[in-house]
Amino acid sequence: MTQLAETWSPPHRLPDTVSVIANSVLLSHRIRDLQRRRQALLAQQDQLRAQLPDWAVEPLRLVGMTNDEIRSLVNDWSAAETEAGLDDIEQRLDDVDNQIEDLENLLVKTPSGSLDDIQSVLGLAVSRFREIIVSDPDDVFYDHGEARLLCLLERVHDDLCSILQRERLNVG
């Protein structure tokens, strides 16, 4: 991991406002804010897609159509998405995704200077794993090993949070 952080560089230049953040906790908070913004955009996108006409959301109707009919329908679909504002949301999602990626890249290179920094970065990692690891045994994509790994990470994060909370209470 250390070697990766030392040799890895982001694919494009970070904005000047981002490059001044040198604290893992602040970076983690900013990433979480962007993730919340991304979730709101996804919800807005789903809501707009639900308002599209039936022909725009049922691509299975393409079966048996000629190439010209398919091209025409795809053009109509693109126009409907543009009218509904989905293109704008897609662009905003791309912007947020790029910002998250840039901040995560910076976070990889930012050493933790305290247990709070470690807790913040670990919390971010646990949140990401919660999004991608299926923890419901009834789900077809469930993997016991992955679910167990998530449980271990959650336990370590919870333990660290408890220790830090006890230390704060003892100091305060």
Backbone torsions as a table, in degrees:
resi	resn	phi	psi	omega
1	MET	NA	-43.6	179.8
2	THR	-62.1	-42.1	179.9
3	GLN	-62.9	-40.7	177.8
4	LEU	-60.7	-45.8	-178.9
5	ALA	-64.2	-32.8	-178.3
6	GLU	-78.1	-34.2	-174.5
7	THR	-98.2	-19.1	-174.7
8	TRP	-81.2	141.7	174.1
9	SER	-136.3	149.1	-177.7
10	PRO	-66.1	153.1	-177.0
11	PRO	-68.1	-24.4	177.5
12	HIS	-142.9	166.0	-175.4
13	ARG	-68.4	136.0	177.3
14	LEU	-75.1	145.7	175.5
15	PRO	-62.0	150.9	-177.2
16	ASP	-58.1	-34.6	-179.3
17	THR	-66.8	-28.0	-179.8
18	VAL	-80.9	-36.8	-173.6
19	SER	-66.1	-16.2	179.2
20	VAL	-81.5	-14.2	179.3
21	ILE	-77.4	116.2	-177.8
22	ALA	-126.3	17.5	-177.3
23	ASN	-118.4	128.9	-177.3
24	SER	-60.1	-37.5	-179.8
25	VAL	-65.4	-45.6	179.4
26	LEU	-65.0	-41.4	177.0
27	LEU	-61.0	-44.5	-179.6
28	SER	-62.1	-42.4	179.1
29	HIS	-63.7	-42.4	179.5
30	ARG	-64.3	-41.5	178.1
31	ILE	-63.4	-42.8	178.7
32	ARG	-62.4	-40.3	177.0
33	ASP	-60.7	-44.1	179.0
34	LEU	-66.2	-36.4	178.0
35	GLN	-65.5	-38.4	176.6
36	ARG	-65.0	-41.7	177.6
37	ARG	-62.1	-40.3	179.0
38	ARG	-63.5	-43.8	178.9
39	GLN	-61.7	-39.5	178.0
40	ALA	-64.8	-40.2	177.4
41	LEU	-65.1	-40.6	177.8
42	LEU	-63.0	-40.1	178.1
43	ALA	-65.1	-41.2	177.7
44	GLN	-64.3	-40.1	178.3
45	GLN	-62.4	-45.7	178.4
46	ASP	-61.3	-40.7	179.8
47	GLN	-64.0	-43.0	179.0
48	LEU	-67.3	-39.3	178.9
49	ARG	-63.8	-34.1	179.3
50	ALA	-66.9	-22.0	-179.1
51	GLN	-89.2	-8.4	179.5
52	LEU	-67.4	153.6	177.4
53	PRO	-62.3	157.3	-177.7
54	ASP	-53.3	-40.6	-176.5
55	TRP	-64.5	-22.1	-177.7
56	ALA	-84.9	-19.6	-177.4
57	VAL	-112.1	6.7	179.6
58	GLU	-121.9	74.9	-177.6
59	PRO	-66.3	-13.6	178.9
60	LEU	-66.4	-18.4	177.4
61	ARG	-68.7	-10.6	180.0
62	LEU	-69.0	-17.8	-178.6
63	VAL	-60.1	126.7	177.9
64	GLY	87.4	-0.8	-179.9
65	MET	-86.9	155.3	176.7
66	THR	-75.8	165.4	178.4
67	ASN	-59.9	-40.6	179.3
68	ASP	-64.2	-40.6	178.3
69	GLU	-65.4	-39.5	179.1
70	ILE	-65.1	-46.7	178.5
71	ARG	-58.9	-43.5	-180.0
72	SER	-62.2	-44.1	179.5
73	LEU	-64.8	-41.3	178.6
74	VAL	-63.1	-41.0	177.1
75	ASN	-63.2	-42.1	177.1
76	ASP	-63.8	-39.9	179.1
77	TRP	-61.6	-46.3	179.1
78	SER	-60.8	-41.6	178.8
79	ALA	-64.5	-41.8	179.3
80	ALA	-64.0	-41.4	178.6
81	GLU	-65.0	-40.1	178.6
82	THR	-62.9	-46.5	179.3
83	GLU	-61.1	-37.8	-178.2
84	ALA	-75.8	-10.8	179.9
85	GLY	91.8	9.4	-178.0
86	LEU	-69.3	-32.5	177.5
87	ASP	-61.5	-41.8	178.9
88	ASP	-63.3	-42.8	179.7
89	ILE	-66.0	-40.9	177.1
90	GLU	-58.1	-43.6	179.4
91	GLN	-64.9	-42.1	179.1
92	ARG	-65.8	-37.8	175.9
93	LEU	-62.5	-44.1	178.0
94	ASP	-60.1	-42.0	179.2
95	ASP	-62.9	-45.4	179.1
96	VAL	-64.2	-43.3	178.2
97	ASP	-59.7	-41.1	178.2
98	ASN	-65.4	-40.3	178.1
99	GLN	-64.4	-43.2	178.3
100	ILE	-61.3	-45.8	-179.8
101	GLU	-60.9	-43.8	179.2
102	ASP	-61.5	-44.2	179.9
103	LEU	-67.4	-39.4	176.9
104	GLU	-64.3	-38.5	177.0
105	ASN	-62.4	-41.4	177.5
106	LEU	-67.0	-38.9	179.6
107	LEU	-63.2	-37.7	177.6
108	VAL	-59.8	-33.7	-177.0
109	LYS	-90.6	-10.0	-177.0
110	THR	-92.3	114.9	179.5
111	PRO	-70.7	146.9	177.0
112	SER	-79.9	131.5	-178.8
113	GLY	-105.5	-2.5	-178.4
114	SER	-156.1	169.4	175.7
115	LEU	-66.2	-30.7	176.4
116	ASP	-63.3	-40.2	176.1
117	ASP	-60.8	-45.7	-179.2
118	ILE	-63.3	-43.9	179.1
119	GLN	-60.1	-42.4	-178.5
120	SER	-64.9	-45.6	179.6
121	VAL	-67.4	-42.1	178.5
122	LEU	-63.5	-40.2	177.3
123	GLY	-61.0	-39.7	177.3
124	LEU	-64.3	-43.6	179.2
125	ALA	-64.2	-42.3	179.3
126	VAL	-63.3	-42.1	178.2
127	SER	-60.4	-42.6	180.0
128	ARG	-64.0	-43.7	178.8
129	PHE	-63.5	-37.2	177.9
130	ARG	-59.7	-34.9	-179.6
131	GLU	-69.9	-33.0	-171.1
132	ILE	-107.3	-17.2	-178.5
133	ILE	-98.1	126.7	178.5
134	VAL	-78.8	123.3	-177.9
135	SER	-110.6	1.3	178.0
136	ASP	-91.7	113.9	-178.4
137	PRO	-59.5	-20.9	179.6
138	ASP	-83.4	-10.1	179.0
139	ASP	-76.2	139.7	-177.8
140	VAL	-63.6	-24.4	-178.9
141	PHE	-93.6	5.5	-179.5
142	TYR	-62.5	134.2	175.8
143	ASP	-129.7	117.6	-176.1
144	HIS	-57.9	-41.7	-179.2
145	GLY	-63.3	-42.7	178.3
146	GLU	-66.3	-42.9	179.8
147	ALA	-62.4	-39.5	178.3
148	ARG	-66.0	-40.5	177.3
149	LEU	-60.6	-43.4	177.2
150	LEU	-60.9	-43.8	178.2
151	CYS	-60.1	-42.4	178.5
152	LEU	-62.8	-44.9	179.1
153	LEU	-64.0	-41.5	177.8
154	GLU	-62.4	-41.5	179.7
155	ARG	-63.7	-44.6	178.7
156	VAL	-62.4	-42.4	179.2
157	HIS	-64.2	-44.9	178.3
158	ASP	-62.3	-41.7	177.9
159	ASP	-61.2	-45.0	180.0
160	LEU	-63.2	-42.6	178.0
161	CYS	-60.9	-42.5	179.5
162	SER	-64.3	-44.4	179.2
163	ILE	-61.6	-46.0	-179.9
164	LEU	-65.2	-37.4	178.5
165	GLN	-65.9	-42.2	177.4
166	ARG	-62.4	-41.9	179.3
167	GLU	-63.1	-39.8	179.6
168	ARG	-65.6	-39.0	179.0
169	LEU	-67.2	-37.9	178.9
170	ASN	-67.9	-36.1	-179.8
171	VAL	-74.5	-41.5	-175.1
172	GLY	-79.1	NA	NA
